[in-house]
Amino acid sequence: ERKLFPFFDSAYQGFASGDLDRDAWAVRYFVKRGFELVCAQSYAKNFGLYNERVGNLAVVVSDASLVAALKSQLTWIVRGMYSNPPAHGARVVATVLGDKQLFDLW
């Protein structure tokens, strides 16, 4: 009706309740209700990786045929900002999230 598009900024996931899943409730609720949306997630705060510019952008669409075009456009946007993004922080996050023991300690 009002043509609004949900954009979630998840910079402090885990800080509100102390639980990552609980703090992501709103995003999951919108997805479950069938909304298309964007969710920007930063790891600067909850991983203590300040100045590393680590995060991700999740785009939820209802039509899978849109994925290739979205990926293409987002790639052009990112490429215009930097040719080679910083990798150190991303590797730290990938290591922690990919290892159950490290994840549990985090």
Buried (B, 14 or more C-beta within 10 A) or exposed (E): EEEEEBEBEBEEBBEEEEEBEEBBEEBEEBBEEEBBBBBEBBBBEBBEBEEBBBBEEEEBEEEEEEEEEEEEEEEEEEEEEEEEEEEEBBEBBEEBEEEEEEEEEB
